[in-house]
Amino acid sequence: MAEDTSKNARHPALDYHEYPKPGKLEIRATKPMANGRDLSLAYSPGVAEACLEIKDDPVTASKYTARGNLVAVVSNGSAVLGLGNIGALASKPVMEGKAVLFKKFANIDCFDIEVNESDPEKLADIVCALEPTFGAINLEDIKAPDCFIVEQLCRERMNIPVFHDDQHGTAIVVGAAATNALRVAGKAFEDIKVVSTGGGAAGIACLNMLLKLGVKRENVWLCDIDGLVYEGREASMNPQKAAYAQTTDLRTLDDVIEGADLFLGLSGPGVLKQEHITTMADRPIIFALANPTPEIMPDLVREVAPDAIMATGRSDYPNQVNNVLCFPFIFRGALDVGATEINDEMQIACIEGIAALARATTSAEAAAAYKGEQLTFGADYLIPKPFDPRLMGVVASSVAKAAMESGVAARPLPDLAEYKDRLDRSVFRSALIMRPVFEAAATAERKIVFAEGEDERVLRAANAMLEETTDAPILIGRPEVIETRLARAGLPLKPGTDFEVVNPENDPRYRDYWETYHAIMARRGVTPDIARAVMRTNTTAIGGIMVHRGEADSLICGTFGQYLWHLKYVQEILGGGAEKYHPVGALSLMILQDGPLFIADTHVHPEPTAEQIAESVCGAARHVKRFGLTPKVALCSYSQFGNLDCDTGRRMRGALDILDSEARSFAYEGEMHVDSALDVDVRERMFPGARFEGPANVLVFANTDAASGVRNMLKMKAGGLEVGPILMGMGNRAHVVTPSITARGLLNMSAIAGTPVAHYG
């Protein structure tokens, strides 16, 4: 059976590496190469200017080339994780994978370099000769003790960071996990006894780091395949192991494990036994990190020590010690300040950042990536998950700060807070474009009521609102359900204290609500009995009534159910009035690689009239201005500038006539195809002298099928991130979202809802 499972896993892995093109990397140009002028700038003669600048001032290499964001992953394949000495060529898939992680998690470009050289001094010579090409070096999968020699020689001779991830990356993540494990256990580094198995590079580096964190040298007991490392031992010794030799008559793991507070395993499967654990200190901490099979399986630990704090190197158990928590971000911080090395201060800053992040509220993005797992700080959650997007800002900025304070930063940053903000924006793709909206929202304290207050995404959005904005969330839902889900999500909120709860099953305002609803709907066939039933069961209607009565400023609904169902109640309760509110259209902001693009109307009018299209154009233009952008609206149709007498063309031309009937404060043009809207050259060939220059940033369609289809294609195939849909025409009193919205999407919508109407006309 195990063999069948292995075979089943083997083929998908090989297919992943082979298709659609071999390998996991490619090189892409970052500058245009479309004509002779581009060629003359990129190569001869223009390239000479950049060369001469660097010759005069080598520091400018990071300005005129990719060197400042380029890392080399170097290996000779002599100690590939779980595979041993497989050689340089066979190690290439691993090194390519490491390069992918650099790019994915920290946007660092990376070349993998596999070298056929087993002599550590010669390997060091090769690495040192690469210094002109790279901003930093990541040594990988080099056997001990050769790795110590290579790293030491490179660090002595190179003026860029050299980091052996198998040593220091592992040590940093172990340090972070140990920091939090001791906090959970109520112990301190200076008081604990540490027993370690594994005298390789990672094991030694972890022990070195534990000493820097406060563990006393005399409290460290190191064992390897030959038993305890003791004074006078000759078998399998090297200077790194000798540093941990104890003066003792004890010789085996059995002899030294008694009373240990922390077991650190970086050796092999089955090394630690249940009988060992029973002799350890109270609340033992067991880091069994051998891969793929740890020194002891977690279920065996639980049988004899239910209160043990456990970590492994595996992803199928809590507390995976994974170097990806560290290396992308420590390199990010080091590169951004031009660090000449990665020193102890930077590594400890990395530890502190990782550990602190685990103690903070879990991000919505991490919770979504690890759905079903309990991500609340404690024995089963000592370190954050790799897909927590806050790692970039927290860890890299901590490392950059430490580099500057310790004097190894060649390019110190003028403003660390701005740097962290920039890193966060690079991860949270909506952050930059949403900034004007959040700033406008901060000018007033508004109450935002969420119809689906029991949804975990809403709970996380409410928590983020309280942390990041001045708005007050109101949640409609059963208090006991909300409390249970807050606890499950590890959110520190208290219903009734941090936010208001409206319980549809038992709220003292129930009579007022149903009477208000009945007064609005009495001449539309709603009886008192129906009104009472609606106010017990329909949370969208309840939220609408709260806004109508002035108890909330805006409603957000739609995290489940059909858009038009929610819109019906929004329109019935909040439409009309002296202000003549009515839904004009739904506007979706799509954040794409090359910038933002707004799409309308995606939901409201299936086949809008010319008047409704004109309203949608005006509403879209107003909202685009809220984001600090200049609207350029394209009226999109199957017809192009009057060339077809079709329904969509006629309606678009009618809308154009309406828009032309009075002066407008924004640019618009149509009717046209989407390619004409987005491609200036195409538009100029078809219709020279159009009303706006450059590509359109708003596409308004003649039916929701087209608008919604474009929106979904941009999401699914172009990696577009949606903000919205924004309900236009309701005076910011209600927004209907869609079931696919994320917690951050809800936070963005709360900022849009939290902006006073005066800010956007």
C-alpha positions in Angstrom: 0.0 0.0 0.0 2.8 2.4 0.9 4.5 1.6 -2.4 1.3 2.4 -4.3 0.9 5.7 -2.4 4.5 6.6 -3.3 3.9 5.8 -7.0 0.7 7.9 -7.0 2.6 10.8 -5.6 5.6 10.4 -7.9 3.8 11.0 -11.2 2.1 14.2 -10.2 5.4 15.5 -8.9 7.2 14.6 -12.1 4.4 16.1 -14.2 4.6 19.3 -12.2 8.3 19.7 -13.0 7.9 18.8 -16.7 4.8 20.6 -17.9 3.9 23.0 -19.4 7.6 23.6 -19.8 10.5 21.9 -18.1 11.7 23.3 -14.7 10.2 25.9 -12.4 12.0 29.1 -13.5 12.3 31.4 -16.5 13.9 34.8 -17.1 11.8 37.7 -18.2 13.0 41.2 -19.4 11.9 44.1 -17.3 12.4 46.7 -20.0 10.8 47.0 -23.4 12.6 45.6 -26.5 10.2 46.5 -29.3 12.3 48.7 -31.6 15.7 50.0 -32.6 15.7 52.7 -30.0 15.1 50.1 -27.2 17.9 48.0 -28.6 20.3 50.9 -28.6 19.5 51.7 -25.0 19.5 48.2 -23.7 22.8 47.2 -25.5 25.2 49.1 -27.7 25.8 52.1 -27.5 23.5 53.0 -24.5 24.6 50.3 -22.2 28.1 51.9 -22.0 26.7 54.8 -20.0 25.5 52.5 -17.2 28.9 50.6 -17.3 30.9 53.8 -16.9 28.7 55.0 -14.0 29.3 51.7 -12.2 33.0 51.9 -13.0 33.2 55.4 -11.3 31.0 54.3 -8.4 30.4 50.6 -7.7 27.5 51.3 -5.4 25.5 52.4 -8.4 25.4 48.7 -9.6 22.3 48.4 -7.5 20.8 51.4 -9.3 21.5 50.4 -12.9 21.4 46.6 -12.7 19.4 43.9 -11.0 22.2 43.1 -8.7 20.6 44.7 -5.6 17.7 42.3 -5.8 19.5 39.2 -7.0 20.5 36.2 -4.9 22.5 33.1 -5.8 21.5 29.8 -4.4 24.7 27.8 -4.5 25.1 24.0 -3.8 27.3 21.1 -4.6 24.5 18.7 -3.8 26.5 16.9 -1.1 23.7 17.0 1.6 20.3 17.4 -0.1 17.6 17.1 2.5 16.3 13.6 2.8 18.4 12.4 -0.2 22.0 12.8 0.9 25.0 13.3 -1.4 23.2 13.1 -4.8 25.5 15.5 -6.6 25.2 18.9 -8.1 23.1 18.1 -11.1 20.5 16.0 -9.2 20.2 18.8 -6.7 19.0 21.3 -9.3 15.3 20.8 -8.8 15.7 21.6 -5.1 17.7 24.8 -5.9 15.2 25.9 -8.5 12.5 25.4 -5.9 14.4 27.6 -3.5 14.6 30.3 -6.1 10.9 30.1 -6.6 10.3 30.6 -2.9 12.5 33.7 -2.9 10.4 35.1 -5.7 7.0 34.0 -4.3 7.5 35.2 -0.7 9.8 38.2 -1.0 9.9 39.1 -4.7 13.6 38.5 -4.8 15.1 37.4 -8.1 17.3 34.3 -7.8 19.7 32.2 -9.9 20.3 28.6 -8.8 24.0 27.6 -9.3 25.0 24.0 -8.9 28.7 23.4 -8.8 30.7 20.2 -9.3 33.2 20.8 -6.5 33.6 18.7 -3.4 36.7 20.5 -2.0 35.3 23.2 0.4 38.1 25.6 -0.2 37.8 25.4 -4.0 34.0 25.7 -3.7 34.6 28.9 -1.6 36.9 30.3 -4.3 34.1 29.8 -6.9 31.5 31.4 -4.7 33.7 34.4 -3.9 34.3 34.9 -7.6 30.6 35.4 -8.1 30.4 38.6 -6.0 30.1 41.1 -8.9 26.9 39.4 -10.1 24.9 39.0 -6.9 23.7 41.1 -4.0 23.8 38.1 -1.6 24.6 34.4 -1.5 22.5 31.6 -0.1 24.5 28.4 0.5 22.4 25.3 0.4 22.7 21.6 1.0 26.5 21.4 1.5 27.5 18.6 3.9 29.1 19.2 7.3 31.8 20.1 8.2 32.5 21.4 4.7 29.6 23.9 5.0 31.3 25.6 8.0 34.5 26.0 6.0 32.8 27.3 2.9 30.7 29.8 4.8 33.6 31.1 6.9 35.9 31.7 4.0 33.1 33.4 2.0 32.1 35.6 4.9 35.7 36.6 5.4 36.4 37.5 1.8 33.1 38.8 0.5 31.4 42.2 1.1 27.9 40.9 0.6 25.7 38.7 2.8 26.5 35.0 2.8 23.9 32.9 4.6 23.9 29.1 4.9 20.2 28.5 5.2 20.5 24.9 6.4 22.4 26.3 9.5 21.1 29.7 10.2 17.6 29.5 8.6 16.8 26.5 10.7 18.4 28.1 13.8 16.2 31.2 13.4 12.9 29.3 13.0 13.9 27.0 15.9 14.8 30.1 18.0 11.4 31.7 17.3 9.5 28.4 18.1 11.6 27.9 21.3 10.9 31.5 22.3 7.2 31.0 22.2 7.3 27.4 23.5 9.0 28.6 26.7 6.5 31.4 27.0 3.7 28.8 26.8 5.5 26.5 29.3 6.3 29.3 31.7 10.1 28.8 31.5 13.1 30.9 30.6 16.1 30.2 28.3 18.6 30.7 31.2 17.0 28.0 33.3 16.4 25.1 30.9 18.3 21.9 30.2 18.7 21.2 26.5 19.4 17.8 25.0 20.1 17.6 21.3 20.6 14.8 18.8 22.4 15.6 15.6 25.8 17.2 15.3 25.4 18.4 11.7 25.3 21.9 10.4 21.7 22.6 11.4 22.0 21.0 14.9 25.2 23.0 15.7 23.7 26.2 14.4 20.6 25.7 16.5 22.6 25.2 19.6 24.7 28.3 18.9 21.5 30.3 18.5 20.0 29.0 21.7 23.1 30.2 23.6 22.7 33.6 22.0 19.1 33.6 23.3 20.2 32.9 26.9 20.7 29.1 27.3 23.7 28.3 29.5 26.5 26.4 27.8 26.7 23.9 30.7 23.1 23.1 30.3 23.5 21.8 26.7 24.0 18.1 26.1 24.8 17.1 22.5 24.4 13.5 21.2 25.1 12.1 17.8 25.3 8.6 16.2 28.3 7.8 18.5 26.5 8.9 21.7 27.2 11.9 23.9 29.8 14.5 22.9 32.2 14.5 25.9 35.6 15.8 26.7 38.3 13.4 25.2 36.0 11.7 22.7 37.7 11.0 19.4 35.1 9.4 17.1 33.4 11.6 14.6 34.6 14.8 16.2 35.2 18.3 14.7 35.7 21.7 16.2 32.0 22.6 16.0 31.0 19.5 18.0 33.9 19.9 20.4 32.5 23.3 21.5 29.7 21.3 23.2 31.7 18.6 24.8 30.8 17.9 28.4 33.1 16.8 31.2 31.2 13.8 32.4 31.1 10.0 32.7 27.7 9.9 31.0 27.8 8.5 27.5 24.3 8.0 25.9 21.1 9.8 25.3 19.5 7.5 27.9 22.0 8.9 30.4 21.3 12.6 29.8 17.7 12.9 28.8 16.4 12.9 32.4 15.2 16.3 33.5 15.5 17.9 30.1 13.2 20.8 29.4 13.9 20.9 25.6 14.7 18.0 23.3 16.1 19.3 19.9 16.2 16.5 17.3 18.0 17.0 14.0 19.1 13.5 13.4 16.9 10.6 12.3 13.7 8.6 12.8 12.9 6.8 16.1 15.8 8.3 18.1 13.6 9.5 20.9 11.5 6.9 22.8 8.4 7.2 24.9 10.4 6.1 28.0 12.8 9.1 27.4 9.9 11.5 27.5 8.6 10.1 30.8 11.9 11.2 32.4 11.9 14.7 31.0 10.9 17.8 33.0 7.3 18.9 33.4 5.7 20.3 30.3 8.5 19.0 28.1 9.3 20.8 24.8 10.0 18.4 22.0 11.3 19.6 18.6 11.6 16.4 16.5 12.7 17.9 13.2 14.1 15.0 11.2 12.5 14.8 7.8 10.5 13.1 6.6 10.1 10.9 9.7 10.8 12.7 13.0 12.7 11.4 16.0 9.4 10.5 17.5 5.8 10.9 16.1 3.6 13.4 17.9 0.9 10.9 18.7 3.4 8.8 20.6 4.4 11.9 22.6 0.8 12.7 23.4 0.3 9.2 24.8 2.9 9.7 27.6 2.9 13.5 27.9 -0.4 15.1 26.9 0.8 18.5 27.9 4.0 18.3 25.9 4.8 21.1 23.4 5.7 19.6 20.1 7.2 20.7 16.8 8.3 18.8 13.7 9.5 19.5 10.2 6.3 18.2 8.7 3.4 20.1 7.3 0.8 17.6 8.5 1.3 18.4 12.2 1.2 21.7 14.1 4.3 23.8 14.4 6.2 22.9 11.3 9.7 24.3 11.5 10.0 25.6 8.0 12.9 27.8 6.8 10.6 29.6 4.4 9.4 31.6 7.5 12.9 33.1 7.6 15.2 33.2 4.5 13.1 35.2 2.0 12.5 38.0 4.6 15.9 38.1 6.1 17.4 38.5 2.6 14.7 41.1 1.7 15.7 43.3 4.6 19.4 42.7 4.0 19.2 43.6 0.3 17.1 46.7 0.9 19.7 48.3 3.1 22.7 47.0 1.2 23.9 45.0 4.1 27.5 43.7 3.9 26.7 40.6 6.1 23.9 39.0 8.0 25.0 39.3 11.6 23.7 38.0 14.9 21.7 41.2 15.5 19.8 40.7 12.3 19.2 37.0 13.0 17.8 37.7 16.5 15.6 40.5 15.0 14.3 37.9 12.6 13.5 35.6 15.5 11.8 38.3 17.5 9.7 39.3 14.5 8.6 35.7 13.7 7.8 35.0 17.3 5.8 38.2 17.8 3.7 37.5 14.7 2.6 34.2 16.1 1.4 35.9 19.2 -0.6 38.4 17.3 -4.0 37.8 15.8 -3.8 35.5 12.9 -4.2 37.2 9.5 -7.3 36.4 7.5 -5.1 35.4 4.5 -3.3 32.8 6.6 -6.6 31.5 8.0 -8.0 31.1 4.5 -4.8 29.3 3.3 -5.0 26.9 6.3 -8.7 26.5 6.6 -9.8 24.2 9.4 -6.6 24.6 11.4 -6.7 26.3 14.8 -4.4 29.3 14.4 -4.5 30.7 17.9 -1.2 31.2 19.8 -0.5 28.4 22.2 1.1 24.9 22.3 -0.2 24.0 18.8 0.6 27.4 17.2 4.1 28.6 18.2 5.2 30.1 14.8 3.2 31.7 12.0 2.3 30.0 8.8 4.4 30.6 5.7 1.4 32.1 3.8 0.9 34.8 6.4 1.4 37.9 4.3 2.5 40.0 7.3 5.8 38.1 7.5 7.3 40.4 4.8 6.6 43.7 6.5 7.3 42.5 10.1 10.4 40.4 9.6 12.1 42.3 6.7 11.7 45.7 8.5 13.0 44.2 11.8 16.0 42.8 9.9 16.6 46.1 8.1 16.4 48.0 11.4 18.9 45.7 13.1 21.3 46.0 10.1 21.3 49.8 10.4 21.7 49.8 14.1 24.6 47.3 14.0 26.4 49.3 11.3 26.4 46.9 8.4 23.9 48.8 6.2 25.6 50.4 3.2 22.3 52.1 2.2 20.4 53.0 5.4 16.7 53.7 5.0 15.5 57.2 5.8 12.2 56.1 7.1 11.6 52.6 8.5 7.9 53.1 9.0 7.5 54.1 5.3 9.6 51.0 4.4 7.4 48.6 6.3 4.4 50.3 4.8 5.9 49.8 1.3 6.5 46.1 2.0 3.0 45.6 3.2 1.6 47.3 0.1 3.7 44.9 -2.0 2.0 42.0 -0.4 -1.5 43.4 0.1 -2.2 44.3 -3.5 -5.1 46.5 -2.7 -3.2 48.6 -0.1 -1.8 51.3 -2.4 -4.9 52.1 -4.4 -7.1 51.9 -1.2 -5.0 54.4 0.7 -7.0 57.5 -0.4 -10.2 55.8 0.6 -8.9 54.8 4.0 -7.5 58.3 4.6 -10.9 59.8 3.7 -12.7 57.3 5.9 -10.5 58.3 8.8 -12.0 61.8 8.8 -15.3 60.5 10.4 -16.4 57.8 12.8 -19.1 55.8 11.0 -21.1 52.8 12.1 -21.0 50.0 9.6 -23.5 47.2 10.1 -22.8 43.7 8.6 -25.8 41.6 7.8 -23.9 38.3 8.0 -22.3 38.9 11.4 -21.7 35.2 12.1 -19.4 34.7 9.1 -15.8 34.3 10.0 -14.7 36.7 7.2 -16.9 39.3 8.7 -15.5 38.7 12.2 -12.0 39.1 10.8 -12.9 42.2 8.9 -14.5 43.7 12.1 -11.2 42.9 14.0 -9.2 44.6 11.2 -11.6 47.6 11.3 -11.0 48.1 15.0 -7.2 47.8 14.5 -6.9 50.0 11.3 -9.8 52.4 11.1 -12.0 54.7 13.2 -15.2 53.0 12.1 -17.4 51.0 14.5 -18.6 47.6 13.3 -22.1 46.4 14.2 -22.7 42.6 13.7 -26.1 41.0 13.1 -26.1 37.5 14.5 -26.7 35.2 17.4 -24.3 36.2 20.2 -23.4 32.7 21.3 -22.5 31.7 17.7 -20.4 34.8 17.3 -18.6 34.1 20.5 -17.9 30.5 19.5 -16.5 31.5 16.1 -14.4 34.3 17.6 -12.8 31.8 19.9 -12.3 29.3 17.1 -10.6 32.0 15.0 -8.4 33.2 17.8 -9.8 36.7 17.6 -9.5 38.8 20.8 -12.9 40.6 20.4 -15.6 40.7 23.0 -19.2 41.1 21.7 -21.0 44.0 23.3 -17.6 45.5 24.4 -15.6 45.8 21.2 -18.6 45.9 18.9 -22.4 46.0 19.0 -24.4 42.8 18.3 -27.9 42.8 17.0 -29.6 39.4 17.9 -32.4 38.8 15.4 -33.9 36.2 17.8 -34.0 38.6 20.8 -33.4 42.3 20.4 -35.2 44.9 22.6 -35.7 47.0 19.5 -37.6 44.2 17.7 -41.0 45.9 17.9 -39.6 49.2 16.7 -37.9 47.5 13.8 -40.9 45.5 12.5 -43.2 48.5 12.9 -40.7 50.6 10.9 -40.5 48.0 8.2 -44.3 47.6 8.1 -44.7 51.4 7.7 -42.4 51.4 4.7 -43.9 48.3 3.1 -47.6 48.4 4.1 -48.8 49.5 0.7 -46.6 46.9 -1.0 -48.4 43.9 0.3 -46.5 43.4 3.6 -48.8 42.6 6.6 -47.8 43.1 10.2 -47.3 39.3 10.5 -44.9 39.3 7.5 -43.1 42.3 8.9 -42.6 40.5 12.2 -41.3 37.4 10.4 -38.9 39.4 8.2 -37.4 41.2 11.2 -36.7 37.9 12.9 -35.1 36.1 9.9 -33.9 38.5 7.3 -30.6 40.1 8.4 -30.3 42.2 5.3 -33.6 43.8 6.0 -32.7 44.3 9.6 -29.5 46.1 8.6 -31.4 48.2 6.2 -33.9 49.3 8.9 -31.0 50.2 11.2 -29.6 52.5 8.5 -33.0 53.9 7.7 -33.5 54.7 11.5 -30.0 56.3 11.7 -28.6 53.6 14.0 -26.0 52.8 11.4 -24.5 54.8 8.6 -24.0 52.0 6.1 -24.9 48.4 5.5 -22.7 45.6 4.0 -24.4 42.4 3.0 -24.2 39.6 0.5 -21.4 37.3 1.8 -23.9 34.5 0.9 -26.9 34.3 -1.3 -27.8 35.9 -4.6 -26.9 39.5 -5.3 -30.3 40.7 -6.6 -32.1 39.1 -3.5 -30.1 41.4 -1.2 -30.5 44.3 -3.6 -34.3 44.0 -3.5 -34.4 44.7 0.3 -31.8 47.4 0.1 -33.8 49.2 -2.6 -37.2 48.7 -0.8 -36.0 50.0 2.5 -33.3 52.6 1.6 -34.4 53.7 -1.9 -36.4 56.7 -2.7 -36.9 59.4 -0.1 -36.2 63.1 -0.5 -32.7 62.2 -1.9 -34.2 59.9 -4.5 -31.7 57.1 -3.8 -31.9 54.2 -6.3 -29.3 51.6 -7.5 -27.5 53.0 -10.5 -25.1 50.1 -11.0 -22.4 47.9 -9.5 -18.8 48.9 -10.0 -15.9 46.5 -9.6 -12.3 47.6 -9.2 -10.0 45.0 -10.7 -6.4 45.4 -9.5 -4.2 44.0 -12.3 -0.4 43.6 -12.8 -0.3 46.8 -15.0 -2.7 48.8 -12.8 -6.3 49.3 -11.8 -9.3 48.8 -14.2 -12.9 49.5 -13.2 -15.8 47.5 -14.7 -19.5 48.4 -14.7 -22.4 47.5 -14.4 -21.6 44.0 -13.2 -24.9 43.2 -11.3 -27.7 45.7 -11.2 -29.3 46.2 -14.6 -29.3 43.1 -16.9 -30.1 45.2 -20.0 -29.7 48.9 -19.0 -31.4 51.7 -20.9 -29.4 54.6 -22.4 -30.4 56.6 -19.3 -29.2 53.9 -16.9 -25.9 53.6 -18.8 -25.4 57.3 -18.6 -26.1 57.2 -14.8 -23.6 54.3 -14.4 -20.9 56.3 -16.3 -21.4 59.3 -14.0 -21.5 57.1 -10.9 -18.3 55.3 -11.9 -16.5 58.5 -12.6 -17.4 59.8 -9.1 -16.1 56.6 -7.5 -12.9 56.5 -9.5 -12.0 60.0 -8.2 -12.3 58.6 -4.6 -9.2 56.5 -5.4 -7.2 59.5 -6.4 -7.4 58.6 -10.1 -8.6 60.5 -13.2 -11.5 58.7 -14.8 -11.3 57.8 -18.5 -14.5 56.0 -19.2 -15.0 53.8 -22.3 -18.6 52.9 -23.3 -18.1 49.4 -24.6 -20.2 47.7 -27.3 -20.3 45.2 -30.1 -20.5 48.3 -32.3 -17.6 50.6 -32.8 -18.0 54.4 -33.3 -21.3 53.9 -35.1 -20.3 51.1 -37.5 -23.2 48.8 -36.6 -26.9 49.3 -36.1 -27.2 46.9 -33.2 -29.1 47.1 -29.9 -26.0 47.7 -27.7 -24.7 50.2 -30.1 -27.9 52.2 -30.1 -28.1 52.2 -26.3 -24.5 53.3 -26.0 -25.0 56.1 -28.6 -28.1 57.2 -26.7 -26.1 57.3 -23.4 -23.4 59.3 -25.2 -26.0 61.8 -26.3 -27.3 62.1 -22.7 -23.7 62.6 -21.4 -23.1 65.2 -24.1 -26.2 67.2 -23.1 -24.3 68.9 -20.3 -20.8 69.6 -19.2 -19.0 66.8 -17.5 -16.0 66.9 -15.2 -14.5 63.7 -16.6 -13.5 62.2 -19.9 -15.6 59.6 -21.7 -15.7 58.1 -25.2 -17.6 55.5 -27.1 -19.1 53.3 -28.3 -16.1 51.1 -28.9 -14.6 47.6 -28.6 -12.6 46.8 -25.5 -9.4 46.6 -27.4 -9.9 50.1 -28.7 -10.6 51.2 -25.2 -7.3 49.7 -23.8 -5.0 49.9 -26.8 -4.2 53.5 -27.9 -2.7 52.5 -31.3 -5.8 50.5 -32.2 -8.1 53.4 -31.2 -6.1 55.9 -33.2 -6.3 53.7 -36.3 -10.1 53.3 -35.9 -11.0 56.8 -34.6 -8.2 59.4 -34.5 -8.6 62.3 -32.1 -10.7 60.5 -29.4 -11.8 62.4 -26.3 -9.1 61.0 -24.0 -5.5 60.0 -24.3 -4.0 56.7 -23.2 -5.9 53.6 -22.2 -9.3 53.8 -20.5 -9.4 52.9 -16.8 -13.2 52.4 -16.7 -15.1 50.0 -19.0 -18.9 50.4 -18.9 -20.9 47.7 -20.7 -24.3 47.5 -22.2 -25.4 44.4 -20.2 -24.4 42.6 -17.1 -23.5 39.4 -19.0 -20.6 41.3 -20.6 -19.5 43.2 -17.6 -19.7 40.3 -15.2 -17.9 38.0 -17.7 -15.0 40.4 -18.1 -14.8 40.8 -14.3 -14.7 37.1 -13.7 -12.2 36.4 -16.5 -9.9 39.1 -15.1 -10.1 37.4 -11.7 -9.7 33.8 -12.8 -7.2 34.1 -15.8 -5.4 37.4 -15.3 -4.9 37.2 -11.5 -7.1 40.3 -10.9 -7.9 41.2 -7.4 -11.4 42.6 -6.9 -12.4 45.5 -4.7 -16.2 45.7 -4.6 -18.7 45.4 -6.1 -19.4 49.0 -5.1 -23.2 49.8 -5.2 -23.6 53.1 -6.9 -26.5 55.5 -6.4 -27.4 54.6 -2.8 -25.5 57.5 -1.2 -23.0 55.0 0.4 -25.8 53.8 2.6 -25.5 50.1 1.5 -23.2 47.9 -0.5 -24.0 44.3 -1.7 -20.9 42.1 -2.0 -20.6 38.7 -3.5 -20.0 35.3 -1.7 -16.4 35.1 -3.0 -15.3 38.1 -1.1 -12.4 37.7 1.4 -12.0 39.2 4.8 -9.7 41.9 3.4 -12.2 42.5 0.7 -14.8 43.2 3.4 -12.3 45.5 5.2 -11.9 47.4 1.9 -15.6 47.7 1.5 -16.0 48.9 5.1 -13.5 51.7 4.3 -15.6 52.6 1.2 -18.7 52.5 3.2 -17.0 54.5 6.0 -16.3 57.5 3.7 -18.7 60.4 4.2 -20.7 61.2 1.1 -19.1 64.7 0.9 -15.9 63.0 -0.1 -17.1 61.6 -3.3 -20.0 63.7 -4.5 
